[in-house]
Amino acid sequence: MKLWNHYHTPQTVDEALALLRQYAGQARIVAGGTDLLIEGRAEQHPPHEALVDITSIPELVTIQQDGDWLVIGAGVTHAQIVKSALVQQAAACLVESCGVVGGPQVRNVATLGGNVAHALPAGDGTVSLVALDAQAEVILNGERRWLPIQDLYLGPAKSRLDPSRDLLLRFRLSRATSGQASAFNRVMRPQGVALPVLGCATWVQLNAERTHYVSARICIAPVGPTPSRAVVAEAVLAGQPVSEDTLRSAVAAAQESLHPRTSKYRATHEYRHELIAVLLRRTLTTAVERACTPAAV
Ligand SMILES: Cc1cc2nc3c(=O)[nH]c(=O)nc-3n(C[C@H](O)[C@H](O)[C@H](O)COP(=O)(O)OP(=O)(O)OC[C@H]3O[C@@H](n4cnc5c(N)ncnc54)[C@H](O)[C@@H]3O)c2cc1C
């Protein structure tokens, strides 16, 4: 089955944009192709007129430190993220979430940008980027700018980016400082479609003595059409002592404020409600342990 008529591998962002303009809405960006090409085959789309492969653009496939930011190209693969010492240092939850995407073959080609642009609320990389309060650099309607990651999402599989005209270029995260740490965990169906029953990424900032939470960011998904923060549970943690009582209050707040629905592909509401407690407890405990480890920043 033919999936495209022309395949281009631009070497610069300008070349990619020129190709998108040339095909006037008939070309489509591709990175690893693990969502796009599989959908094309499964849904028996007519071939794309052109695919514009962004994975040869150096700026989009590098991970680098830029002052206080860690910058990750949209074309960086999940496998590259897992191996990166820079990401391990700054964003353990992102390493953990990229490390469970598909199997090794998928992780070797599938990209963080593709995970975000596909706009599923429970994309594993996406969940961690939301908890890390990442920003995305985009070319949207011809204008290059940085946006909070959550601003990219409109609904399930709907992003503000038109992948026949717009480009996702890079992500940036604040580099972790002393007392900050994160963790990710998910529960997946043992077989069948690649949909997590629930995923959770948690980031914490503890005080200098490591006795109190200064702040926390939590993303539990999918519990709605777009990935979002568990803000009620975050507010419960802020300023409170690191203790079993605080953890219980945060779990209760998350369970009261989030409403995962029953899904025939995932699980029942009741089961997923219980998982909120399990995953938040696991990730919060791990993030706090990491924040208390002197070697970890
Ligand atoms: C067997 C299998 C298992 C999987 N398991 C998981 C899993 O456990 N967790 C999970 O989250 N996902 C999973 N996936 C889904 C997929 O692998 C990931 O979402 C992956 O990160 C997609 O990246 P990609 O580079 O392959 O995207 P592509 O398929 O190349 O692109 C996806 C979409 O994003 C657009 N796009 C890509 N890059 C850009 C860019 N830079 N700018 C603008 N638009 C862009 C494309 O046009 C397309 O619409 C799985 C897929 C398979 C086939």
Ligand as a Chemical Component Dictionary entry (heavy atoms), coordinates in Angstrom:
data_LIG
# 
_chem_comp.id                   LIG 
_chem_comp.type                 NON-POLYMER 
_chem_comp.pdbx_formal_charge   0 
_chem_comp.three_letter_code    LIG 
# 
loop_
_chem_comp_atom.comp_id 
_chem_comp_atom.atom_id 
_chem_comp_atom.alt_atom_id 
_chem_comp_atom.type_symbol 
_chem_comp_atom.charge 
_chem_comp_atom.model_Cartn_x 
_chem_comp_atom.model_Cartn_y 
_chem_comp_atom.model_Cartn_z 
_chem_comp_atom.pdbx_ordinal 
LIG C1  C1  C 0 3.590 -0.377 18.784 1  
LIG C2  C2  C 0 3.419 1.036  19.289 2  
LIG C3  C3  C 0 3.442 1.277  20.651 3  
LIG C4  C4  C 0 3.272 2.562  21.137 4  
LIG N1  N1  N 0 3.305 2.762  22.484 5  
LIG C5  C5  C 0 3.152 4.002  22.982 6  
LIG C6  C6  C 0 3.204 4.208  24.391 7  
LIG O1  O1  O 0 3.414 3.301  25.186 8  
LIG N2  N2  N 0 3.053 5.498  24.841 9  
LIG C7  C7  C 0 2.851 6.549  23.993 10 
LIG O2  O2  O 0 2.736 7.687  24.454 11 
LIG N3  N3  N 0 2.801 6.375  22.654 12 
LIG C8  C8  C 0 2.932 5.136  22.122 13 
LIG N4  N4  N 0 2.884 4.930  20.770 14 
LIG C9  C9  C 0 2.598 6.074  19.891 15 
LIG C10 C10 C 0 3.855 6.746  19.252 16 
LIG O3  O3  O 0 4.934 5.864  19.142 17 
LIG C11 C11 C 0 4.321 7.981  20.026 18 
LIG O4  O4  O 0 3.250 8.908  20.180 19 
LIG C12 C12 C 0 5.482 8.674  19.316 20 
LIG O5  O5  O 0 6.120 9.542  20.212 21 
LIG C13 C13 C 0 5.084 9.412  18.058 22 
LIG O6  O6  O 0 6.257 9.993  17.514 23 
LIG P1  P1  P 0 6.631 9.870  15.977 24 
LIG O7  O7  O 0 7.910 10.599 15.801 25 
LIG O8  O8  O 0 6.604 8.470  15.499 26 
LIG O9  O9  O 0 5.411 10.692 15.322 27 
LIG P2  P2  P 0 4.889 10.668 13.818 28 
LIG O10 O10 O 0 4.067 9.456  13.596 29 
LIG O11 O11 O 0 5.994 10.938 12.861 30 
LIG O12 O12 O 0 3.948 11.959 13.868 31 
LIG C14 C14 C 0 2.801 11.987 14.705 32 
LIG C15 C15 C 0 2.002 13.270 14.385 33 
LIG O13 O13 O 0 2.735 14.406 14.761 34 
LIG C16 C16 C 0 3.014 15.248 13.620 35 
LIG N5  N5  N 0 4.386 15.709 13.841 36 
LIG C17 C17 C 0 5.473 14.932 14.132 37 
LIG N6  N6  N 0 6.534 15.712 14.376 38 
LIG C18 C18 C 0 6.115 17.003 14.210 39 
LIG C19 C19 C 0 6.770 18.281 14.329 40 
LIG N7  N7  N 0 8.067 18.402 14.681 41 
LIG N8  N8  N 0 6.040 19.389 14.072 42 
LIG C20 C20 C 0 4.712 19.295 13.764 43 
LIG N9  N9  N 0 4.045 18.122 13.655 44 
LIG C21 C21 C 0 4.738 16.998 13.873 45 
LIG C22 C22 C 0 2.814 14.339 12.406 46 
LIG O14 O14 O 0 2.427 15.057 11.249 47 
LIG C23 C23 C 0 1.687 13.451 12.896 48 
LIG O15 O15 O 0 0.467 14.136 12.830 49 
LIG C24 C24 C 0 3.069 3.648  20.237 50 
LIG C25 C25 C 0 3.070 3.406  18.850 51 
LIG C26 C26 C 0 3.246 2.120  18.374 52 
LIG C27 C27 C 0 3.255 1.891  16.898 53 
# 
loop_
_chem_comp_bond.comp_id 
_chem_comp_bond.atom_id_1 
_chem_comp_bond.atom_id_2 
_chem_comp_bond.value_order 
_chem_comp_bond.pdbx_ordinal 
LIG C1  C2  SING 1  
LIG C2  C3  SING 2  
LIG C2  C26 DOUB 3  
LIG C3  C4  DOUB 4  
LIG C4  N1  SING 5  
LIG C4  C24 SING 6  
LIG N1  C5  DOUB 7  
LIG C5  C6  SING 8  
LIG C5  C8  SING 9  
LIG C6  O1  DOUB 10 
LIG C6  N2  SING 11 
LIG N2  C7  SING 12 
LIG C7  O2  DOUB 13 
LIG C7  N3  SING 14 
LIG N3  C8  DOUB 15 
LIG C8  N4  SING 16 
LIG N4  C9  SING 17 
LIG N4  C24 SING 18 
LIG C9  C10 SING 19 
LIG C10 O3  SING 20 
LIG C10 C11 SING 21 
LIG C11 O4  SING 22 
LIG C11 C12 SING 23 
LIG C12 O5  SING 24 
LIG C12 C13 SING 25 
LIG C13 O6  SING 26 
LIG O6  P1  SING 27 
LIG P1  O7  DOUB 28 
LIG P1  O8  SING 29 
LIG P1  O9  SING 30 
LIG O9  P2  SING 31 
LIG P2  O10 DOUB 32 
LIG P2  O11 SING 33 
LIG P2  O12 SING 34 
LIG O12 C14 SING 35 
LIG C14 C15 SING 36 
LIG C15 O13 SING 37 
LIG C15 C23 SING 38 
LIG O13 C16 SING 39 
LIG C16 N5  SING 40 
LIG C16 C22 SING 41 
LIG N5  C17 SING 42 
LIG N5  C21 SING 43 
LIG C17 N6  DOUB 44 
LIG N6  C18 SING 45 
LIG C18 C19 SING 46 
LIG C18 C21 DOUB 47 
LIG C19 N7  SING 48 
LIG C19 N8  DOUB 49 
LIG N8  C20 SING 50 
LIG C20 N9  DOUB 51 
LIG N9  C21 SING 52 
LIG C22 O14 SING 53 
LIG C22 C23 SING 54 
LIG C23 O15 SING 55 
LIG C24 C25 DOUB 56 
LIG C25 C26 SING 57 
LIG C26 C27 SING 58 
# 
